[in-house]
Amino acid sequence: MPTVAEILKDHVTLEIECIDRIYLNGYIPTLQTGGQLVTFLMKHRKQPIPSPALLGKISEEFRSSVKKFAGENGIPIVEFKHGQRKDDIALEHRRNFTSEEGIVFIGVAQEKASAFKASKQKNERGYINFHWDRQTVAVNHYYYYLEDRNFGPAFIKVCSYAPYGIRVYLNGHEWAKKQLACAGIPFESLDNGFKSCGDPKRLQEICDSLGPKQIQDFFNYWLPRLPYPLTLQDRAAGYQPKLSIWQLEISLTQVFAKPLQGRQFFENVIRDNLDLGRPDHVQLVFGKHIRKNTPSRFRTRVIQHGVLPSLYIEYKHSQVKQYFKENHALRTETTINDPGDFHINKGLRNFDYLQKVGRNINRRLLDAQQAVSPCGLSQATLDKVVQPTVTDDGQRASGLRFGDPRTRALFLALVLLIHVVNGFTNASLRAHVATFLGPTITSYKANQMTYDLRRLRLKGIIVRLPKTNRYILTTHGRRVALFFAKLDGRIFGQASWAIDVKPEFAVPKSLAHALREVDLAVGNLLSESAIQTAA
């Protein structure tokens, strides 16, 4: 079977990096706190008391304006029921929509939102006042399902109650399709992606050009055309919604010449990554260091959808997913659910930076998978690792003995640090080695780690970063570490377990049969050699 690297090099007909789903928050910066709401009602709207009745009136006027707008323009209003899939209903309505641009329908759903709620208070003189704070409440939301001439299918959702939050959904692949059609470049769709294109280079340039400007232009175009709780006068006074990033999907799609190559890819990846896919591996893909106090959970999962597997790696609120799309393409997709995971805020101005982060994560995952796959060693290379060696300048290094527990623990620890770009230290590597060797770090002392680092360096497995006490694996070192780690996981672990197995545990039949065959063969060899047992 070909390796992962060979499959991606020789059997991919189209490779495209593109933003996929885009979810945005629309919020009014000057209407986020109770004090700001009081200012809005009393100073801007000129009301004597910030009464809840005033917000109720705004909500009622908004609902009436939606009904009037829909009636005047012949737009259907659909009441979403609990449990209904909104995407399925939207797809059905879109099939019957023939205009190049317009509002397909308006959906109404009661959903939870963080909205303002008042509590009545009396002061010392007996005057009634209201205190406002944010609480989770169930209120009506209005979905404007759109067909846009630049973005294609989209929707804008508006909350009917203060602070009148907005959600915007767009799709980068659909935007790219519109640009290709406008330029007259032929293409073949693969669901919301691409199966083929007459000009792949131009397609990638189009995908690269999608940014905050196009998104803001879409929002500025549609919002004034839709019913909204706040009036044009309110917005002119500074109560204008602003966009921020809620969720961003950054995808890498690699279309295979034949479906067989996609199956081969996943068989290789799953076989090679299940035994090396420890939670520590997450930090290598996402480029972030995970400590004991890092919040959330980090895990690698393989999930089977029918006959097609999907690989998921989770990091804080974000994840990278890999799956076989429509039986034709490998889709590697990073979903960023909170830009704070990467130490930046949610402002739309950070769109380009997050796209770069997502693309780097996708590439690092593929690099890791390709590094894991081809790790066979020649006999000469193996001898250099396990036998004592002398460098050109006369420095001696003892061998890393094949099967020795300390050597096994050392290479398993190195596998966890393969893609740490800023290197690892004596202390950071020692902690991992000690974990594999025994229950406490004192079982593996710092001077032992220093000795092992020297052996690894003299054998060309690691190099020291200039002017630092940090080390990184060489290309040769990655192959050696992965080779030993695979041997440990697939041979030493199972074989030693089978040999030392307790009676109450059953040995797998295939392994027990193989061990019996080995035992018989060794016995026959001894018998034929006439080697006698010592008295």
N, C-alpha and C positions, 0 to 999 in steps of 0.2 A: 504494500500500500504506500502511495507517495506521502511525503512529510507535509506538515502544515505549510512550511515555506514554499515547497514545490507547488502545492495546490494554488496558493495565492499568486505565485510568480507566473505559472504556465497556463492556468485555466480560468483566469478572470478576463471577461470581455469588456467590462465597463466599471470604473471606480469613481464614485462621486461623494464628496463631502458636502453636506447641506444641513441647514437648520430644518428640523421637522416641525413638531408642534410648538407653538408659542402661546403661553397664557400670561396675560398681563393684568395687574391691578390698576384700576382707576380710582384715585382718591383725591379729596380736596384738602390740601395741606392746612388751610385756615379753618377747618371744620372737623378737627379730630379729638378735641377735648371738651369737657363740659363747659369750661369758661369760654371757649371759642364759640360754642353753640349759643350761649347767652348773648355774646357780642353780636352774633349774626341776627338773632331775633330782636334784640332791643336797640342796638345802634344802627344796624343796617336796615332791618325791616320796620324800625320805629315802633315796636310794640312795648307797652308799659310793663308787662309781666311776661317772662319766658314760659308761658303755659304749654303743657303737652297738647292742648287743643290746637295750637298753632301748627305743630308738626302734623297732627291728624288732618288738618285742612290742606296742607301742602300735599300730603299723600293722596287724599281724595281727589284733588284737582289733577294730580298726575294720572291717576287711574282713568279719570274722565277724558283726559287729553289723549291717552292711548286708544281708547275705544273710538273716539271721534276721528283720530288719525287713521285708524284701520278701516273705518267705514268709508271715509272720503276717498281712500286709495285702493279699496277692494282687497285689503290684505287679510287673510284668515287669522283668527286668534284661536290658539289651541291651549286648552287647560291640561297641563301635564298631570297624570295620575301617579300616585305613589307606586314606585317599583318599575315604572315605564322607562325604557331606554330612550333618552332624548335623541341620541344620534340616529337610531333606527327611524324615528318619526321624521326627523329632519331629512334623512336620505329619501324617504318616500315623497316628501313635498318637493325636494329639489329635482326629482325626476320629472315632475310636471311643470317646472319653472323654465320658461324658454327665453326670457329676456337676458341680455348681456349683463345687465346690472340692475339691482333693486332689492327690495325686502321680500323674501320668500314667504315668511309667515312670522307671527309673533307668538311666542310661547309664554305661558304663565305658570309658575310653580311656587309653592310655599316652601321656603328653605330657611335654614338657620343662618343668622348673620350677627355680627357684633354691631349693635345699634344702640342709640341713646334711650335711656329710660329714666323717668323723673320720679323723685320722691318729694312729697309735700312737706314743707317745714313752716313753722311759725316763729317769728322773732319775739323779742321781749314786749313789743307793743301790740302783739297780736296780728301783725300783718303776715299774710301768706306769701311764701316764696317757694321756689322749686330748686332742688339740687339735682343736677344731671350727671350720670356716669354711664359708661359703656357696659352692656350686658349682652349675653347671647339670647336672642329672641327669634321666633319663627315669624317671618314676614313674607309678603309676596315679592317675587322677583320677575322681571319681564325680560324675556330673551328676544332680541331682534336677530333673526337668522337672515344673513345677507348673502348676496352674490355680488362680489366686487370685481370690477374690470381688471384690477391689478393683482388681487390676492385670491380671487375665486371664492370658494366657500369660507364663510367666517361667521362669527356671531359676537354681539355685544349684549351683555347682561347688566341690567340696572336694578339695584335694590330700591324699593319704594319708600323706604324709611331712612331718616337721617342716621349717618352722614352720607347716604346716597352713594354707596360703593358701586364700583363698576368692575366687571370682568370682560376681558377681550380675548377672543380666540382667533389665531391665524395659523397658517401652515406654510412653511418656507418652500416645501416641494411644490405646492400648488401655485405659489407666487412664481417660482422658476418656470413652471409649465406655461403660465400666462406670458412670460417674457419670451420664451421660445416661440410660442405661437405668433406673437407680435412680430418677431424677427423672421418668421417663415422657416424656422429650422425644424425638420421632422424629428419626432421622438415617439417612443412607445412607452406607455405607462406601466408601472408595476405597483398596483394599488395607489398609494400616495407618493410613490417614488418613481424611478426610471428603470426600464428594462434595457432600452437602447436609445441612442441619440445620433443624429446625423453629424453633429459637431460636438464631441465630448469636451474639447478644450473650451469652447465658447460656453457650454453648459456650466462647467466649473467656474468660469469667470462670472457668470450670472449669479450662481449660488454664493460666491464670495462677496458680491456687491450688496447683498441684502443686509441692511443695518438699521439703526435707530431712525434715520430720516424717513425711510419708506414706511416704517411702522407709525411714526408720528403723523405723517401725511395722511395715512388711512384714517387715523383717529380724528384728526382735524376736519377731514372731509365729511365723515358720517355723523359725528355727534351733533352738529347744528341741525341736521336733517331729521333727527329722531326726537320723539317726546322725552323730556327729562324733567325731574322734579323741580330743579332750579331754573329760573327764567333767564333770558338773555341779559336782563338788567343785573341779576345776581352775578352772573359770570363776568360781566363787564366790570363789576365792583371788586373782582379778585377771587370770587368763589368758582374757580375754574378747575375742573378735574385734571390731575397729572398722572402720567403713567409710570408704573414700576414693574419690575419683572417678578412674576409669581412662579412660573415654571418654564424651563427651556429644555428642549430636546435637541441634541446635536448628533447627527447620524453620519455614519460612513457606510455606504452601500457598495458591495462588490458583487457584480453579477457573474455567475459561473456559466461557462459554455454549455455544461450539461448538469442536470440535477444530481447525478452521481457524485460529482466533485464536492457538492455541498454536503452530502452525507458523509463522504470520506473525511472532510474537514472536521465535522462534529465528532465523528468516531475517534479521530486522533486527539482532538482537544479534550474531550471528556476523559479519555483513557489517561492522558498525560497530566491533567490538572486536578483530578480528584484527590490523588495522594499528595499533591504539592499545594493544594488550594486551601491552606490554613488561613485563619482570619488575618494573620500577619501579612499575607499576600496582598490584602486590600491596600495597604499603604504603598506598595510598589506600583500599583496601577494608578491610584489617585495622586501619587506624588506628595502625600501628606503623612507625617509621622503620627502614629497612634500610640498613646500612652495609656496607663492604667486608668487615669481619670478622664480620658476622652469620652464625652457623652455618646449615647446611642449604642447600637450593636453593629458589628461588622462581620459579614459572613459571605461565603460563596455558595450558591445553590445551583443545582441543575434540575430543571422542571420539564417534565414531559407533557407536550400538548399533542395528544393523539400519538403519531409515530415520530413527531419532530421534537427534538430536545431544545431547550433554551438555557443559556447560562446567565446567571444573575450575580453581580458582585455589589454589595451594599456598603456605603460609606456615609455615616451620619444620616442626613436627610436625602442624600442623593444616591444614585445607583447607575451602574453601567450594565446594559443588557445586550446579549448576543443571541441571534436566532436566525433561522433559515426562512427568509421571506418569500412567500408565495411559491415555494419549491424551486426558486431560481437564484436567489441572491443571499449572501451573507450580510445581515444588517447588524452593525455594531453601533450601539446607541447609548449615549450618556444623557441621563435626565438629571438636571439640576433643580431641586425643589426649594433650595434656600441658598442664595448667593453667599450668605454668611458662612457656609461651610468652607468657602475659599477666601474668607477675610475681606469681602467687599460688600457694599450695601446693594439694595435692590433697584437703584436708579437705572432708568433706561439707558443712560450714557455708558453703563458698564456692559451693554449688550455684546459689543465686539470682543471685550476681554473674556467674557464667559464663553463665547463661541470658541475662542482660542483654547481656553481651559478644556472644554469638552472634546475638541479635536485632539488635543494632546493625550487625554485619557484614553480615547479610542485607539490611538496609535500605540500607546504604551501597552495596552492589553494585547494587541496583535503582536507586538515585539516580544512580550513575555511568552506568548503561546509559541511563537516561532523559535525562541531560545530554548524552550523546554523540549521541543520535538526532536531535533537532530543532535543527539549527545553521545553517539558511539565513540569509543576510543580505540586507537590502534594498539598493538601489543607493545610497541616501543614507547608510546606515550604512557601506557599503564605501568610499564616497568619503571619509568622515570618517577612516577608518583609513589609507588610502593617500595622501591629499592633506595638505599642510600645513594646520594649524588654529590658531585663536586662541581662547583661553578668554574667558569673560566679563570676567575681570579683566586681560586683555591679555597673558597668557602664551602665547608661540608654541611650537608643537611641530611638528617636521618630519614628513613622511609616512613610514609604514612601507610601503615600496614593494612592490608586488605582484610576487612572484617573486624578489625580491632574496635571495641566499643568507643574509645576516645576519638578515633578517626571517623567513625560513623556519626557521632554526635557533632563533630566539627563540620563535616560537609552538610549535614542537615541544617545546621545553623547558617552556613553560608548561603544555602538556597533561599533562605528568608530575606537575604540582603542583596540579592542579585542586582536589582535595579535602583538601589539607594544612590542617587546621583552625587550627594555630598559626602559619601563614604561612611564607614563605620569605625568605631574605636575599639580599643582593647576591652573596655568595660561593656560596651553594647554587645559585642560578639560573645564575650565570656558569659553574659547572662543567658543567652540562648543555649550555648554549649552545656552549661551547668544544668539547665532545665532538662535537656535530653539525657544527661548522665545520672542525675540523682535528685533527691528532694530539695536540697539546699545548695546555694551558690558556693558555700565553703568547701564542698566536695571537689571543686575545680578551682584551684588557686590562681591568682593573678600572674605569678611567675610561670605557671604552666601555660597560660594563655600567651604570654610573651614568647615562650619557647615555640609554641605552635605557629604563631604569627611569623616568626623567623623562618620556620620550615616552609610555610606556604609562600612566603616572599621569594626564598631562594629557589623554589621549584617553579616560579613563574605563574603561580595561581592567583596571587594578589600583588598589587603595587601600592606603594605609599604615596599619598598625594604630597606634592612639594610644599615644604615649610609647614607641615601639619603633622599631627599624630593620628591621621585618619587613613583608611585603606579602602580600595575598591577592587573588585574582581576583574581580572583580565578576561578577554574573550576565551582564551584557553581555560582559565579558571572557572568560568561559567559552565563550560562543557564538562569539566572534571567533576564539579560539585553536583551537577544534575545527574551525571552518570552514577555517582556513588549514592545519591539520594534515591534514585530509582531502584538500584540494587537493594538498598536497605528496605524500601517499601514493598518490593515485589518478590524478593528472594530471601534475604536474611530474616525479615520479620516473620514471614509465613513458615519458612523452613525451620527456624529455631523454635517457633511455637509448636510445630508439628512434632519435632524431636522431643521436646521437653513437656509435651502435653500431659495434663493430669488425666487420670482414668475417667473422671466424671465428664470430661469434654470429648466430643466426637471429632475425629480428624476427617476433613473432607475426603470423600472416596477417591477422587482423582489423585490427590496428593498422597494419600496412604498407599495407593497402588504404585505410584512412582517411587516412593521411598522403599517399598518392598523389592521392587525391581533393582534399585541401586544396591540394596543390601545383598541380594542374591548374586549380582554381578561381582561385587567386591569379594564375597565369599568364594565364588568360583575362581577368581583371580588368585586369591591366597592359596587355594587348594592346588591349583595348577603350578604355582611357584614353589610348592612344597615347603612353605613357611610354617614352622611348627610353633605352637604356643609355648612360651617360656614356662619352665617348671616352677 
